[in-house]
Each structure stands twice: as C-alpha cells, then as structure tokens.
Amino acid sequence: MRLRRWLRAVRGQARAVPVRGSDLATTVRVLRSAGSVRRTSPAALTGPLRATTPVTPERVHDVVVDRGYHVRTEPDGSVDGLWDGYRFQLRLAGEEADFLSVRGTWGRAVPEEYAGALAQAVNDWNRDKIWPTVYTADSPEGPVVRTEVLVDVGAGATDRQLLEIIEGGLSAGVQFFQALTRSVPPVGGDEP
C-alpha cells in the first residue's frame, strides 16, 4: 500500500508492483521495474566488506594525522586544528560519545550592527544547504559564527567512513566561512 501511494505521488501513476521474495536482487528488480532505481552493475553493489570498529578520540586523531593534518589533542580528547585558516574542533559528543562533531569557528567577531544581516546569512545557508549546520553563539566580542556537522557513529565506522565524515565537515565549514568572509566587510583589519 505504501509503495502504491509513493508511486502515485512520485510518478503520478497508481500502479503497484508486488514484492515477492526478500532478497536484495528481487527488491532491486522490482524497484527498477517501477522506475525508482537506476541500473547499477552487480559489481558496484558488491565488493569487500569492511568491518566497522568503535570510534574513539584516538581513532579520530589517527585518521586526521594519517591524512597529513597538524592538530592538537585537548585533555578531553577533542582534536583542534586550522583548516584554510579557520579553527575546527573534532570531538565525540552525546551521553555515550556516539556522535562525531566537526565544529568550525569563524575567526571574526561580528559587530552588533551586522547581527541582522548575519542572522539572515545563517538562515539562508541552513535553508539551502544540508551541511553544515550554521549558528551563532554569543561572546564578549559579539556574535561568533559556528558550523557543525554531527554524525551518529554509535555503530562504529570504517577508517574510510570516518575520513569522509571529517573531510566533508571540514570542507562544508570552510565553504561557508569563505562565503561569509566575502559578504561581511572587515572591521578594522579584522581577518580570520
């Protein structure tokens, strides 16, 4: 029934495709006949399986250092560094340390008179982009802009998955900071 409603909504058709069998090949074949799965070679669906292992502060540090980045490990296990001149912190968050947070901080405080424009830029980004989440935090110097990508790693991750999460968070954060730097005029020679 759900498939029928989905087909009606997505394709404007009311045809339902019965699913017989529970294996992957049957499911893919049925979905292909409904036009919802691109044709992919079986080789692309197979390959060596990599076992996930628990994500620890040490693994986060090792993955980043193995990539050639220079970082500092804080007493709480978080990893800090500069990427393209912007400060980022990589840490495990949550009650059970089951979320990996890639958080960036723009190096400039924003004067209060720009607070409205800053809020608009943050809202526009969050509306138009999936990653990173952008928000402001109060500081004695004025609003500070932060980016964050938060991913559930409670089931573990392979080294490749961990690297992709970290690099995706760093890349997306830097992209936002660069866009923001172009749109907010420097105040008194203030640069990130």
N, C-alpha and C positions, 0 to 999 in steps of 0.2 A: 504494500500500500504506500509506504514511504517513497519507494522508487517511482511509483506511478505519479505521485504528487511532484516529486523532484523533476521528472521528465516533463511534466506539464509546465512547470514553472520555468525550467531552463530552455526547453526546446519548443514549447508551445504545442506539444503533442501529448496525447493521452494514452499512448501505447505503453503497456507494461511488459517487461521482459522477465519471465520466470527464471529464478536462480535454482539450478539443480546441482547439487554437489557443493562441497565446502572447500575444495582445494583452490589454490591461487589461480591455476590455469583456467579453471571453469569460471571463476569470478571475473577474471580479466577478459575472457572471451565474451561473456555476457555483457559486460560494460562496454566493450568495443562495439558490439552489435547495436548498443544503444547510442553509440557515438560519443561516449564520455571519456574514453581512454585513448590516448594516442598509441599508435602502433610502436612498440618497443621490441627490440630483438630480445630473445630469451637470454642471451649473454649479458645484456645490460641489467637484467633482473637477478642474475646470479653472480657469483664471484666469491672470493674468500671471505668468510665471516670473521669479523674482528670482535673479540670479546671486550665488553666494556669493563672497566675497573673503576673503583670508587675515586671520586675527585677529591683531592686533598690540597691544602695550601702548597705542599711540596711539589705535587704534580703540576699545579698551575705555574709555579716558579720555574720548574724544569722545562716545561713546554715553551715558556716565553724566552728563557735563556738559550735553549737549544735553537731558537729561531734567530738568535744573534742580538736580541734586545738587551740593553743595560738597564737593570732595575734595582730597586732597593726593597728588601723584605722588612716589613714592620714587625714589632713584637707580637701583634695579634695575628700574624701570618699573611696579612694582605701584602700585595706586591704593588709598588708605586714606581712610576716612570714617566718620562716625557716622550710623547709621540708627536712629531711635527710641531714641537714647541708647546703642546698642550699637556697638562698633567692628567694622568689617568691612574685609577686605583682598581686592581683586580682583587676580588675577595669573595669568600664564600659567605652567604647570608642565609637568614632563616633560622628558626629554632634548632633545626637539625643540620645546619650548614649544607642544605641540599639545593641551594640556588647559587649560581655563579653570577656575580655582578661585575660588569665592566662599566665603571663610572668615570666620566671625564669632567673636569672643571675648567671653564674658560678663565684665562688668567687676568681678566679685567673686571673691575667692579664697574657697575653701570650707574651713572648719576641718576638721582631720583627723577629728574625731568624727562628721562628716557624710559621710565618704568612702563608707561602705557604702550609705547612702541615695542619695547622688549616683550611685554606680555602678548602682544599681537603676533610677533615673530615666533614666539614659542608655541602659541596656539595654532598658527598656520602650519608649522612644521609637524606638530603632533596630529593634525588633521590629515595632512597629505602623505605622511611617511609612516611606515611601520616601525622602523628602528631609526635611531634610538628614541627612547622617551626623553623629552627635554623638559626641564623645570627650573624654577628659580628658587634660591634659598637666600634668606636674609643674612647679612654680615654687617659688621660695624662700618665698612666702607660703602655699603649699599648692596643692591641685589647682585647675587652671583649666579651665573648660569651653569647648570649641570646637565650632562647627558647620562643616560643609563640604559644598558641592555641587561636584562635579568632573565636567566635561562635555568630551568629546572634540570639539575644534574643529579638528582637523588638516586636514579637508577644507574649512575655511573656514566662514563663516556670513554670512547677511544681517544688516543692522542690526537688523531686527525680531527675528530669532532670538537675536542677541546680547543685546538688551534683555530678551527673555523669560527667557533663562538667568539674567541678572544679577538681574532683579526677582524671579524665582522663588526664587533662592538667598537673597536678602535677606529676602524675605517669610517663607520657611520658617524661616530662622535666627531672625528676630525672634519668630516664633510660639513656637519652642522656648524662647527666653530669657524671654519673658513668662510661659510656663507654669512654668518653673523658678523665676523670681522669686516667683511666688505660692506655691510649695511649700517654699521654703527661707527660714527666718526670717532677718531681717537680723542681722548680728553687729556690735554697737557702732555702729549707724547707717550701716553699710556699704550703699551703694546703687550700682547700675551707672552 
